[in-house]
Amino acid sequence: MEEKQNFEENMARLGKVVSELEKGDIPLEKAVELYGEGVRLSAICKKQLSKAKIKVTEADGENPLKK
């Protein structure tokens, strides 16, 4: 669950966390733990998307056909 994981792996884990929370049949402590993990994963994914957007934007600016 670190930023070292790629975006797809982080999103897959986030999906599993959400699924577990949606079941609703887990103890409160586990739900709180999963919620915290989900918040962290969401922040990591957002950061990874921002980095990708910057790279695309920079590459787009270097495109000689784009004016």
The first five atom37 places (N, CA, C, CB, O) and aatype in JSON, in Angstrom:
{
  "aatype": [12, 6, 6, 11, 5, 2, 13, 6, 6, 2, 12, 0, 1, 10, 7, 11, 19, 19, 15, 6, 10, 6, 11, 7, 3, 9, 14, 10, 6, 11, 0, 19, 6, 10, 18, 7, 6, 7, 19, 1, 10, 15, 0, 9, 4, 11, 11, 5, 10, 15, 11, 0, 11, 9, 11, 19, 16, 6, 0, 3, 7, 6, 2, 14, 10, 11, 11],
  "atom_mask": [
    [1, 1, 1, 1, 1],
    [1, 1, 1, 1, 1],
    [1, 1, 1, 1, 1],
    [1, 1, 1, 1, 1],
    [1, 1, 1, 1, 1],
    [1, 1, 1, 1, 1],
    [1, 1, 1, 1, 1],
    [1, 1, 1, 1, 1],
    [1, 1, 1, 1, 1],
    [1, 1, 1, 1, 1],
    [1, 1, 1, 1, 1],
    [1, 1, 1, 1, 1],
    [1, 1, 1, 1, 1],
    [1, 1, 1, 1, 1],
    [1, 1, 1, 0, 1],
    [1, 1, 1, 1, 1],
    [1, 1, 1, 1, 1],
    [1, 1, 1, 1, 1],
    [1, 1, 1, 1, 1],
    [1, 1, 1, 1, 1],
    [1, 1, 1, 1, 1],
    [1, 1, 1, 1, 1],
    [1, 1, 1, 1, 1],
    [1, 1, 1, 0, 1],
    [1, 1, 1, 1, 1],
    [1, 1, 1, 1, 1],
    [1, 1, 1, 1, 1],
    [1, 1, 1, 1, 1],
    [1, 1, 1, 1, 1],
    [1, 1, 1, 1, 1],
    [1, 1, 1, 1, 1],
    [1, 1, 1, 1, 1],
    [1, 1, 1, 1, 1],
    [1, 1, 1, 1, 1],
    [1, 1, 1, 1, 1],
    [1, 1, 1, 0, 1],
    [1, 1, 1, 1, 1],
    [1, 1, 1, 0, 1],
    [1, 1, 1, 1, 1],
    [1, 1, 1, 1, 1],
    [1, 1, 1, 1, 1],
    [1, 1, 1, 1, 1],
    [1, 1, 1, 1, 1],
    [1, 1, 1, 1, 1],
    [1, 1, 1, 1, 1],
    [1, 1, 1, 1, 1],
    [1, 1, 1, 1, 1],
    [1, 1, 1, 1, 1],
    [1, 1, 1, 1, 1],
    [1, 1, 1, 1, 1],
    [1, 1, 1, 1, 1],
    [1, 1, 1, 1, 1],
    [1, 1, 1, 1, 1],
    [1, 1, 1, 1, 1],
    [1, 1, 1, 1, 1],
    [1, 1, 1, 1, 1],
    [1, 1, 1, 1, 1],
    [1, 1, 1, 1, 1],
    [1, 1, 1, 1, 1],
    [1, 1, 1, 1, 1],
    [1, 1, 1, 0, 1],
    [1, 1, 1, 1, 1],
    [1, 1, 1, 1, 1],
    [1, 1, 1, 1, 1],
    [1, 1, 1, 1, 1],
    [1, 1, 1, 1, 1],
    [1, 1, 1, 1, 1]
  ],
  "atom_positions": [
    [[0.82, -1.19, 0.0], [0.0, 0.0, 0.0], [0.86, 1.25, 0.0], [-0.93, 0.0, 1.2], [0.55, 2.23, 0.67]],
    [[1.91, 1.21, -0.72], [2.79, 2.37, -0.79], [2.74, 2.97, -2.17], [4.24, 1.99, -0.42], [2.22, 2.38, -3.12]],
    [[3.28, 4.16, -2.26], [3.33, 4.82, -3.55], [4.21, 4.05, -4.53], [3.84, 6.25, -3.4], [4.13, 4.27, -5.74]],
    [[5.05, 3.16, -4.02], [5.91, 2.35, -4.88], [5.07, 1.4, -5.74], [6.93, 1.56, -4.04], [5.5, 0.98, -6.81]],
    [[3.87, 1.07, -5.26], [2.96, 0.26, -6.05], [2.51, 1.1, -7.24], [1.74, -0.25, -5.2], [2.46, 2.33, -7.15]],
    [[2.19, 0.44, -8.34], [1.72, 1.23, -9.47], [0.25, 1.6, -9.27], [1.91, 0.47, -10.8], [-0.44, 1.06, -8.4]],
    [[-0.21, 2.51, -10.09], [-1.56, 3.04, -9.98], [-2.61, 1.92, -10.01], [-1.83, 4.04, -11.09], [-3.54, 1.91, -9.21]],
    [[-2.45, 1.01, -10.93], [-3.43, -0.06, -11.08], [-3.5, -0.94, -9.84], [-3.08, -0.91, -12.3], [-4.59, -1.34, -9.42]],
    [[-2.35, -1.24, -9.25], [-2.33, -2.04, -8.02], [-2.99, -1.3, -6.87], [-0.89, -2.41, -7.64], [-3.75, -1.88, -6.09]],
    [[-2.71, -0.02, -6.76], [-3.34, 0.78, -5.71], [-4.84, 0.88, -5.9], [-2.73, 2.18, -5.68], [-5.59, 0.79, -4.93]],
    [[-5.29, 1.05, -7.13], [-6.73, 1.13, -7.39], [-7.41, -0.22, -7.11], [-6.98, 1.55, -8.85], [-8.53, -0.25, -6.6]],
    [[-6.74, -1.31, -7.45], [-7.3, -2.63, -7.18], [-7.47, -2.84, -5.67], [-6.42, -3.74, -7.78], [-8.5, -3.33, -5.22]],
    [[-6.46, -2.47, -4.92], [-6.54, -2.61, -3.46], [-7.63, -1.69, -2.91], [-5.18, -2.28, -2.8], [-8.39, -2.09, -2.02]],
    [[-7.72, -0.48, -3.42], [-8.75, 0.45, -2.97], [-10.14, -0.14, -3.25], [-8.59, 1.83, -3.68], [-11.05, -0.01, -2.43]],
    [[-10.3, -0.76, -4.39], [-11.57, -1.41, -4.73], [-11.92, -2.51, -3.74], [0.0, 0.0, 0.0], [-13.08, -2.66, -3.34]],
    [[-10.92, -3.28, -3.33], [-11.15, -4.35, -2.35], [-11.54, -3.77, -0.99], [-9.89, -5.24, -2.2], [-12.42, -4.29, -0.31]],
    [[-10.88, -2.69, -0.62], [-11.19, -2.02, 0.65], [-12.63, -1.54, 0.64], [-10.22, -0.84, 0.9], [-13.38, -1.75, 1.59]],
    [[-13.02, -0.9, -0.45], [-14.39, -0.39, -0.57], [-15.39, -1.54, -0.5], [-14.57, 0.4, -1.89], [-16.41, -1.44, 0.18]],
    [[-15.1, -2.63, -1.2], [-16.0, -3.79, -1.18], [-16.17, -4.33, 0.23], [-15.47, -4.89, -2.1], [-17.28, -4.65, 0.65]],
    [[-15.07, -4.43, 0.96], [-15.13, -4.92, 2.35], [-15.98, -4.0, 3.21], [-13.72, -5.04, 2.94], [-16.8, -4.46, 4.0]],
    [[-15.8, -2.71, 3.05], [-16.57, -1.75, 3.84], [-18.05, -1.79, 3.47], [-16.01, -0.33, 3.64], [-18.91, -1.63, 4.34]],
    [[-18.35, -2.0, 2.2], [-19.74, -2.03, 1.75], [-20.49, -3.25, 2.27], [-19.8, -1.99, 0.24], [-21.71, -3.21, 2.42]],
    [[-19.78, -4.33, 2.55], [-20.42, -5.53, 3.08], [-21.12, -5.22, 4.4], [-19.38, -6.66, 3.27], [-22.22, -5.7, 4.67]],
    [[-20.45, -4.42, 5.22], [-21.06, -4.01, 6.48], [-21.05, -5.06, 7.57], [0.0, 0.0, 0.0], [-21.58, -4.8, 8.65]],
    [[-20.48, -6.21, 7.32], [-20.49, -7.26, 8.33], [-19.13, -7.44, 9.01], [-20.93, -8.57, 7.71], [-18.76, -8.55, 9.4]],
    [[-18.4, -6.35, 9.13], [-17.08, -6.42, 9.77], [-17.12, -5.63, 11.08], [-15.98, -5.86, 8.83], [-17.91, -4.7, 11.23]],
    [[-16.28, -6.02, 12.02], [-16.24, -5.3, 13.3], [-15.82, -3.83, 13.1], [-15.26, -5.99, 14.27], [-15.12, -3.5, 12.14]],
    [[-16.27, -3.0, 14.0], [-16.01, -1.56, 13.91], [-14.52, -1.26, 13.8], [-16.59, -0.84, 15.11], [-14.13, -0.43, 12.98]],
    [[-13.69, -1.89, 14.61], [-12.25, -1.62, 14.58], [-11.66, -1.93, 13.2], [-11.53, -2.45, 15.65], [-10.83, -1.18, 12.69]],
    [[-12.1, -3.04, 12.62], [-11.62, -3.41, 11.28], [-12.11, -2.4, 10.25], [-12.09, -4.84, 10.91], [-11.37, -2.04, 9.33]],
    [[-13.35, -1.94, 10.39], [-13.91, -0.96, 9.46], [-13.12, 0.34, 9.53], [-15.4, -0.7, 9.78], [-12.83, 0.95, 8.5]],
    [[-12.77, 0.77, 10.74], [-11.99, 2.0, 10.9], [-10.61, 1.83, 10.28], [-11.86, 2.38, 12.39], [-10.11, 2.75, 9.62]],
    [[-10.01, 0.67, 10.47], [-8.69, 0.39, 9.89], [-8.76, 0.42, 8.36], [-8.16, -0.98, 10.38], [-7.91, 1.02, 7.7]],
    [[-9.78, -0.23, 7.81], [-9.94, -0.25, 6.36], [-10.23, 1.14, 5.81], [-11.07, -1.2, 5.96], [-9.73, 1.52, 4.75]],
    [[-11.03, 1.9, 6.53], [-11.33, 3.27, 6.1], [-10.04, 4.09, 6.01], [-12.33, 3.93, 7.08], [-9.82, 4.81, 5.04]],
    [[-9.21, 3.98, 7.03], [-7.93, 4.7, 7.02], [-7.05, 4.28, 5.86], [0.0, 0.0, 0.0], [-6.41, 5.11, 5.21]],
    [[-7.01, 2.98, 5.6], [-6.24, 2.48, 4.46], [-6.8, 3.04, 3.15], [-6.24, 0.93, 4.43], [-6.04, 3.42, 2.26]],
    [[-8.12, 3.08, 3.05], [-8.76, 3.61, 1.85], [-8.43, 5.07, 1.63], [0.0, 0.0, 0.0], [-8.18, 5.49, 0.5]],
    [[-8.45, 5.86, 2.7], [-8.12, 7.28, 2.6], [-6.68, 7.45, 2.12], [-8.33, 7.99, 3.96], [-6.4, 8.27, 1.26]],
    [[-5.77, 6.66, 2.69], [-4.36, 6.74, 2.27], [-4.2, 6.34, 0.81], [-3.47, 5.84, 3.17], [-3.5, 7.01, 0.05]],
    [[-4.85, 5.24, 0.42], [-4.76, 4.79, -0.97], [-5.33, 5.83, -1.93], [-5.48, 3.47, -1.15], [-4.77, 6.07, -3.0]],
    [[-6.43, 6.43, -1.55], [-7.05, 7.45, -2.38], [-6.09, 8.63, -2.58], [-8.36, 7.94, -1.74], [-5.97, 9.14, -3.69]],
    [[-5.43, 9.04, -1.52], [-4.47, 10.15, -1.62], [-3.29, 9.78, -2.52], [-3.96, 10.54, -0.23], [-2.83, 10.59, -3.31]],
    [[-2.82, 8.55, -2.38], [-1.7, 8.09, -3.21], [-2.12, 8.06, -4.67], [-1.22, 6.68, -2.75], [-1.37, 8.53, -5.54]],
    [[-3.3, 7.52, -4.96], [-3.78, 7.46, -6.35], [-3.94, 8.86, -6.92], [-5.1, 6.7, -6.43], [-3.6, 9.1, -8.08]],
    [[-4.47, 9.78, -6.13], [-4.64, 11.16, -6.58], [-3.28, 11.77, -6.93], [-5.35, 12.0, -5.5], [-3.15, 12.46, -7.94]],
    [[-2.29, 11.51, -6.1], [-0.94, 12.02, -6.35], [-0.36, 11.41, -7.63], [-0.01, 11.72, -5.15], [0.26, 12.11, -8.43]],
    [[-0.58, 10.1, -7.81], [-0.07, 9.44, -9.0], [-0.75, 9.99, -10.26], [-0.29, 7.92, -8.91], [-0.09, 10.18, -11.29]],
    [[-2.04, 10.26, -10.18], [-2.74, 10.85, -11.32], [-2.23, 12.25, -11.63], [-4.25, 10.89, -11.05], [-2.08, 12.62, -12.79]],
    [[-1.97, 13.02, -10.6], [-1.44, 14.38, -10.79], [-0.09, 14.34, -11.48], [-1.33, 15.12, -9.45], [0.17, 15.13, -12.39]],
    [[0.76, 13.42, -11.06], [2.08, 13.28, -11.7], [1.94, 12.9, -13.17], [2.93, 12.22, -10.96], [2.64, 13.42, -14.03]],
    [[1.02, 11.98, -13.45], [0.8, 11.56, -14.83], [0.26, 12.71, -15.66], [-0.18, 10.37, -14.88], [0.67, 12.89, -16.81]],
    [[-0.64, 13.5, -15.1], [-1.19, 14.65, -15.81], [-0.11, 15.65, -16.14], [-2.29, 15.31, -14.99], [-0.08, 16.21, -17.24]],
    [[0.79, 15.89, -15.2], [1.9, 16.82, -15.43], [2.77, 16.31, -16.57], [2.74, 17.0, -14.15], [3.17, 17.09, -17.45]],
    [[3.08, 15.02, -16.56], [3.92, 14.45, -17.61], [3.26, 14.58, -18.98], [4.23, 12.98, -17.32], [3.91, 14.93, -19.96]],
    [[1.96, 14.31, -19.03], [1.23, 14.4, -20.3], [1.19, 15.85, -20.77], [-0.2, 13.85, -20.16], [1.4, 16.13, -21.95]],
    [[0.92, 16.76, -19.85], [0.86, 18.18, -20.19], [2.2, 18.66, -20.7], [0.42, 19.0, -18.98], [2.27, 19.4, -21.68]],
    [[3.28, 18.25, -20.03], [4.62, 18.66, -20.46], [4.94, 18.07, -21.83], [5.68, 18.22, -19.44], [5.49, 18.76, -22.69]],
    [[4.61, 16.81, -22.02], [4.88, 16.17, -23.32], [4.06, 16.83, -24.4], [4.56, 14.65, -23.25], [4.54, 17.01, -25.52]],
    [[2.84, 17.2, -24.09], [1.98, 17.86, -25.07], [2.56, 19.2, -25.47], [0.57, 18.05, -24.5], [2.44, 19.6, -26.63]],
    [[3.18, 19.89, -24.55], [3.8, 21.18, -24.85], [5.01, 21.05, -25.74], [0.0, 0.0, 0.0], [5.39, 22.0, -26.42]],
    [[5.63, 19.87, -25.73], [6.82, 19.63, -26.55], [6.46, 19.13, -27.94], [7.73, 18.63, -25.88], [7.34, 19.0, -28.79]],
    [[5.2, 18.85, -28.19], [4.76, 18.32, -29.47], [4.8, 19.43, -30.52], [3.34, 17.72, -29.35], [4.05, 20.4, -30.42]],
    [[5.65, 19.31, -31.52], [5.78, 20.38, -32.53], [4.52, 20.52, -33.39], [6.98, 20.1, -33.43], [4.32, 21.57, -34.0]],
    [[3.68, 19.51, -33.46], [2.46, 19.58, -34.27], [1.34, 20.29, -33.54], [2.0, 18.18, -34.67], [0.36, 20.73, -34.15]],
    [[1.48, 20.41, -32.23], [0.46, 21.05, -31.4], [0.77, 22.55, -31.31], [0.42, 20.41, -29.97], [1.85, 22.93, -30.87]],
    [[-0.16, 23.36, -31.73], [0.09, 24.81, -31.68], [-1.04, 25.52, -31.01], [0.31, 25.38, -33.09], [-1.01, 26.75, -30.88]]
  ]
}
